[in-house]
Amino acid sequence: MSWPSTIPYDLQIALESTQTPEEWWLAFKAWAKTHGLRLKLHWVSELARNLAETDRWRSRPHESDKWGVIKEWLELHGVDAPTRLPTTPEAPGGEFV
């Protein structure tokens, strides 16, 4: 299964709850464990470097920017997306305000 283009809702909430840029790993690790993703620790340094690059941007990166880096990394290492990833809830009536 392929990864969605938009950030999974539970990962978005986890990343938003981090206080410093370095805390992303704890949030990501807990999220990956919840979904049963099999990650190898020696892959993590590459992901950490790629995410550190986003912290050097002129404006603070949004969680969706981080998701783009994470998604690319997951696809590069052949990690399959779990079924039924939570999506962002829609407003009542299905219309975005």
C-alpha positions as CSV (number, residue, x, y, z in Angstrom):
1,M,0.0,0.0,0.0
2,S,1.3,3.5,-0.8
3,W,1.6,6.4,1.6
4,P,-0.9,9.2,1.5
5,S,0.1,12.6,0.3
6,T,-1.4,14.3,3.4
7,I,-0.1,13.7,6.9
8,P,-1.9,11.0,8.9
9,Y,-4.0,12.7,11.6
10,D,-2.5,10.9,14.5
11,L,1.0,11.7,13.4
12,Q,0.1,15.4,12.9
13,I,-1.3,15.5,16.5
14,A,1.9,13.8,17.8
15,L,4.2,16.2,15.9
16,E,2.2,19.3,17.0
17,S,2.6,18.2,20.6
18,T,6.4,18.4,20.5
19,Q,8.1,21.4,22.1
20,T,11.5,21.3,20.3
21,P,12.6,20.2,16.9
22,E,14.6,17.4,18.5
23,E,11.5,15.8,20.0
24,W,10.2,14.7,16.6
25,W,11.9,11.3,17.0
26,L,9.9,10.3,20.2
27,A,6.6,11.3,18.5
28,F,7.5,9.4,15.3
29,K,8.8,6.3,17.1
30,A,5.6,6.1,19.2
31,W,3.5,6.6,16.1
32,A,5.4,3.9,14.1
33,K,5.1,1.4,17.0
34,T,1.3,2.1,17.2
35,H,1.0,1.2,13.5
36,G,3.4,-1.8,13.6
37,L,5.9,-0.3,11.2
38,R,9.2,-2.1,11.1
39,L,12.0,0.4,11.0
40,K,15.7,-0.2,11.3
41,L,17.6,2.1,13.7
42,H,20.5,2.7,11.2
43,W,18.0,4.4,8.9
44,V,17.1,7.0,11.5
45,S,20.3,9.1,11.1
46,E,19.5,9.8,7.5
47,L,15.9,10.9,8.4
48,A,17.2,13.1,11.2
49,R,19.6,14.9,8.8
50,N,16.8,15.4,6.3
51,L,14.4,16.8,9.0
52,A,17.2,19.0,10.4
53,E,17.4,20.6,6.9
54,T,13.8,21.7,7.2
55,D,14.6,23.4,10.6
56,R,17.1,25.6,8.7
57,W,14.4,27.1,6.5
58,R,13.7,30.8,6.8
59,S,10.2,30.1,8.2
60,R,9.5,27.3,10.7
61,P,8.4,24.1,8.9
62,H,4.9,23.0,9.3
63,E,4.1,19.4,10.2
64,S,3.0,18.7,6.6
65,D,6.5,19.8,5.5
66,K,8.0,17.2,7.9
67,W,5.5,14.6,6.6
68,G,6.9,15.2,3.1
69,V,10.4,14.3,4.3
70,I,9.2,11.4,6.3
71,K,7.0,10.0,3.5
72,E,9.9,10.2,1.0
73,W,12.1,8.4,3.5
74,L,9.6,5.7,4.2
75,E,9.1,5.1,0.5
76,L,12.9,5.0,-0.1
77,H,13.3,2.3,2.5
78,G,10.4,0.2,1.2
79,V,8.2,0.6,4.3
80,D,4.7,-0.2,3.4
81,A,1.9,2.0,4.7
82,P,-0.5,0.3,7.1
83,T,-4.1,0.0,6.2
84,R,-6.6,2.5,7.6
85,L,-4.4,5.4,8.5
86,P,-6.4,8.1,10.3
87,T,-7.2,11.1,8.2
88,T,-8.0,14.6,9.2
89,P,-11.6,14.9,10.3
90,E,-13.9,17.0,8.1
91,A,-16.2,19.7,9.2
92,P,-19.9,18.7,9.7
93,G,-21.6,18.3,6.3
94,G,-18.2,17.5,4.6
95,E,-17.5,21.1,3.8
96,F,-14.3,22.8,4.7
97,V,-14.7,26.3,6.2
